[in-house]
Amino acid sequence: MAGRDSSKDQNQSPLQGAEDYKELLRSVYFLRNLQDSDLELVAERCSEQQFAPGETIFREGDRGERFYIILSGDVEIWKRDPQLGEQLLAIQGPGEMFGEIALVDDLSRSATVMARGPVRALYLTRERLDEVLDASSSVGRSLLRSLASMVRESNRHYLEDLRARNRKLEQAYRRLEATQNELLRAERLSTLGKFSGMLLHDLRNPLSVLRGFAELIYNHHADPERVRRYAARIVKEAERLDELTTELLDYSRGEIRLELQPVSIDALFATVRSWFESSERESEITLKVRNELSDTVLLDEKRMLRVLWNLVENAAKAMPKGGDLVLEAVTEEDERLCITVRDTGFGMTEEVRARVFEPFFSTAHGGGTGLGMVVVRTVVEAHGGSVSLSSEPNHGTTVRLRLPLNG
């Protein structure tokens, strides 16, 4: 139904019943403190209008031409929301006014107003309201106080609504936090279970070797050569256990404090070769070492040896039937050291490459903590370097460590 703002009604009678209107106007909030002369001024310019139940008094977006004061009945104020559709904002009854904002700011209607039931209302047109305001400053001040009160009330409702929304958000956040904590707890338990299985497997092997060689020493203590050989193996397995615990400690701490010192790459590679030759893989795999750098480099020697040994061991595991393993160091144009470990093993699928640096991820059939490549990346990045990896199934794997020459 069309709005009634600018229509001409049968019952428009500005001067008829002015005395009766004055008494009704006295009950209106923003007019209650006016003198009789001001009330008469308003009453003389008011007209009465009636609306049927469900009738639209004006629509959102219409030009504001009238300001209404309800004599009897109730009206509904509706606001259109782009997402939620029509929303009921308020219901107003006798003695309350509506439509004054559009006359004051000379903008279009901000809401739609409909008659809830039969409604009688007084109204002032834009022209007659201007006449009243020109004739009486008291009415203008009263209207301003009314608008200020309405703004305050609107702010109060807004703050109450905001507090209610914040309470709901806090409750939702607490539920989300509890759910997230539960998921993290489940993930930690899952990781702990996976890690425990790997750790127990890795610990059982060297512990079994330690026990076996200790028993051999006990049984053959009179044979110095056997004791020496068995003791050397025990030392080696103890070192392996130490490496495992060091990896776990570095991972648990989340960061590494480096102990930098001048290190010869030749000496570093010689140690790796010595370890490799004593690892019983020499007959299966050919290790080729090449170093172009004669100067020393600032490195944490112990940790860098662990990085290289992790890469060499991974390469060896990828070549169970033998192959070529290359360990080389060159200097690049950007004053960086590039150490490459390359094998001719079975390589990696795209899925494995994507997960190779994940903690506790391992494809080794012989067990492992799944921290080897995590340690590699952590140590290299702690040196200010980077790690890159390329691999294809049946075409081997190449890992490159790029490190600053100046430490």
N, C-alpha and C positions, 0 to 999 in steps of 0.2 A: 504494500500500500504506500502511496506517495506521501512524502512529508507534508506538514501543514504550516511550515514556517511563514510562507509569504502569501498563503491563501486568505481570502476575505470570508469571514464567518458571519452567519446570520445574527449571532448574539454579540457582536462587537458593539459595545456601548461605553465609550470612554468616560462619560459624565454620569451615566445612570448608576445609582447605587454607590456613589463615591463614599458616603458616610459609612455604609456597611463595609465597604472595602477597607476603610481606614482601621476599623476595629480588627478585621482579619489580618491586615498588614502588621498590626502591633505585635502579633504573635510570631512574626517571621524573625529569625535570628538576627539578621544584619540590620533590621529596621526597628527593633524593640526599644532602642534608646533615643529615638528621634523625637523631636518636639511635634506637637499636634499639627503645627503649620507645615512641617516637612512631610508628615504622613498624608495630610490632605493634598499636598503637591503631588505625591506619588499616586495616591488613590484616584485623583482626578484624571490622570493620564493612563490608568489601567483599563484593560478590557478583559472580559471573561470569555473563556472558551471551554467547550466540553469535548471529551474524546470517548469513543466507544472502546470496549475491551479488545485488546490486541491491535488497536490502531497505532500506526507509526506517527509519532509527533514530529520528529525530524530524523534524518539519516546522517550517518558518518560521511563527511566530505561535503555536505550541503553548506551553502553560505548561511551564516548566522544572521537572522533578521529579527528574532524575538527572544526575550528573556522571560522565563516562566516562574510562577510561584504557585505551588499546589494548594488548592483549597480543600479538596477531598479526593480520596482514592490514592493509589500507588502507581508509580511508573518504574519500569525496568531500564537500566542503562547497560547497553551492550557494546562490546569492542571487538573489532575483527582482527584476529591474529593470523598472520600468513601461514603458520604451521598448524595451529590448533583450531582454526576456524573461529566462529562467533563465541565469545566468552562473556558471561554475565558478570559485570563489575559491581553493581550495587542496585539496591531497591530503595527508592525515596518516597516519603509520604507527606501528609499535610504539614504546611509550614516550611517545607524545604523548597529550595529553588534550584533550577537547572537551566543551562543554556546561556548563562551570563558571560562565560569565558570568551566565546566567539564574538560577542559584542564588544568586549573590552579590548581584545588583541586584534580584532578585525581579521581573523583567520577563519578557515572552514571548520565545520563541526568535527570534534575529535571522537565522537561516539554516536551511537544510534539510541534514541529514547522511544519506548513503546508504552502504551497504557496497559497496566496489568489487569485492571478492571475498569469500570466507569470512572472517569477522572474529570474533575472540575479544576480549572486553573486560571489564574490571572496572568496576563502577559503585558509587557511593555515592548513596543517596537523600538528599533534602533533610534529612530528620530525622537520619539517621546522620552526615551532614556536620556538622550543628549540634552533635551529641554530641561529635565529634572536636574541633571548634573550642572547645567549652566545656571540654573536658578538657585541651587542650594549646595554649598560646599559641604554641609553636614552629611548629606546623602552620599556624596562622593567619598568622604572619609569613612563612613559606615560601610560602604561597598568595599573599599580597600581593606578594612579590617576583616571583613567577611572572607575576601579572597585570601588574605594572609592566613586566616584560621584554616581555610580549606587546604592551603599548601602545607601547613604544619600537620594537619590530619593525614594528608596524603603521604607526607614524609614518614609519619609514625607507622602507617600501614606498610609502607615500603620497607622500613627497618624491621618491623615485625616479620614480614614475609622473608626478608633477607636472612634474619636470624633463624627462621624456621628452615630455610633452604640450607643454611650453613650447618644446622644440626643434622639434617638429613645427609649432607655431604660428609660430615664427620662420622656419622654412623656407617655410611657406605665405605668410607676410607678405612675405618676400623675393621669392617668385615673383609675388605680387600686385603688389608695388612695381615689379618689372621689367616686368610686363605693363602696368601703369598708365603707367610712363614711356614705354613703346613707343607706347601709344595717344596720349599727350600729344605725343610726337614726330611721330607721323603727323598729328595734328590741327594742330600748328604748321606742318608742311610743307604741309598742305592749305590752311590759312589764308594762309600765305606765297604759295602759288601763286595763290590767288584775289586776294589783295591786290596782288601784283605786276602782274597783268593790269589791275586798276583803276588802279593808280598810273601804269603806263606809258601807258595811254590818256589819263589826265588830264594827264600831263606833256607828252605829244606835242602836244596841241592848243595850249597857250600857247607852247611852244617853236617850233612851226611859225609861229605868228603873229609871235613875236619876230623870227624869221629873215626872214619876208616883209617886215615893215616896216623892218627894218634894211637890207635890200637896196633897198627903195624910197628910203630916205634916201640911201643910197650913190649911187643912180642919179639922184636929184633934189636933190642937196645945194645946188644953186644956187637952189632955190625955197624961201624961208623959210617960207611958209605951209604947204606940204606937209611940210616937215621938222618944223614945230611939231606938226602934226596927227598925223604918224606917230610922233613921239617920245612924244606923250601916250598913244597906243595901246600903245606899248612899256612905258611906265610902268605902265599898267593891267594888262597881262599879267604883268609882274614882280610886281605886288602880288598877283595871283592865285596865282602860284607860291609867294609868301611865305605866303599863307593856307594853301595845301596843306601846306607843310612845318610850319607852326605846329600845324595839326590833328594831324598825325602825331606831332609831338613831345609834345603834350599827352596823346595817347592812350598813347604808349609810356611816359611817366612815371607814368601812373596817377593822378596828383593834380595839382591846379592851385594855384599861389600867386597869390592875387588882389592886384591893386594898386588898392585902393579909393580913390575920390575923389568929391567931390560932382558929380553929373551931372544936367544938365537933360534931361528926357524930350523936350521940344520939340526941343532940339538933336540928341538921339539920333535921333529920327524924321526930322528934316530931312536928316541925313546918309544915312539909309537911302533917303529919297525921291530924293536927288541921285544915289545909286548906281543906283537903279532906272531913273531917267529917262535915264541914260547907257548903259543895258544893252540898248537897241534893242528893248525890249518895250512901250514906252509906247503904241504904236499898237494893240496887241493887248489889253492888260489895263488896267483902270481901278484905280488905287491910291487908296484912301480912307484918310486919316489922321485920327485923333481922339484928343486927349489931355485928360483932366480934371485932371491933376496939375500944379500950378504950381510946387510946391517941388522942390528938388533931392533926389536920392536917392544914397546911397553905393553906387556900383557900380564894377566894373572896366570902364571905358568901352570899351576896345579889344575885350575878349572879349565883352561884351554886344552890341557892334555885329556881331561875327561870328555870334553866336547869331541875331540878328534877320535878318541877311543870309542865313544858311542856311535859315531858315524861309521868307523871302520867295522865295528861289530855288526851293525845293521847291514852293511854291504856284504859282509861275510855270510850272514844268515840268508841273504838273498841269492847266494851262489852255492847251494848245498852240493852241487856236482862239480864245482870248480869254476874258474873264470879269471878275469883280469880285474885288479883293483888298483886305481891310480890315486895317488896323493900328491898334489902339486901346489906350489905357491908362486904367484907372480905379482908384480906391482902394476897398478892401473894408472891411467893418465890423470885421474883426479886425486893422486897421492893417497891411494888406498891399497891395502894388502888384500888380495883375493886368494883364499885357500879353497881348493876344489877337491872333493872326494867323489870319485866316479867309479861305478861298477858295471859289470855286464850281466847282472842278475836278472831275475824274472820281472822286475819293475813293479809299478803300482797302477791300479785302476784309478779312474777319475774320482771315484768315491773315497778310496783310501787316501789319495793326495789331499782331498778336502779336509780330512780329519787327522792328518798325520801329526799336527801340533796340538791336538786335544789331550788334556791330562788323562792318563790311564787308558788311552786307546793303544792297542797293540794287536798286530797280526802274527806275531812270532809264535810258532808252535812250541818252541822250547821255553815259553814263559817270558816274563819281563814285567817290570812295574808299569810300563806304559808311560814313563816319564822321560825316557831318553831324549826324544826330540824336543820336549818342553824344556829340558835342561839346556840343550844346544841353543835354542832361540833365546832363552833367558840370559845365558852367559854372554852370547854374542851381542845382544842388545845392551847389556850392562857395560860392554866395552865401547858402546856408541856405534856398533855395526849392524848389519842386517843379514838375514838368511834367505836364500832363494832355493827352490827345489824344482827340478824337472824330471819327469819319469813317464815311461810308457810300458805297458805290458810286453814282456819278452824283449825289451830293448834297454833294460838297465835303468839306473837312477843316477842323477848328478845333483850334488848339493854344493852350493857356493856360499862361502862365508866372506863377507866384505867388511874389513876392519880398518879404522884409521891408523896410519903409520905412526902418528905422534902420540898415540894412546889417548 
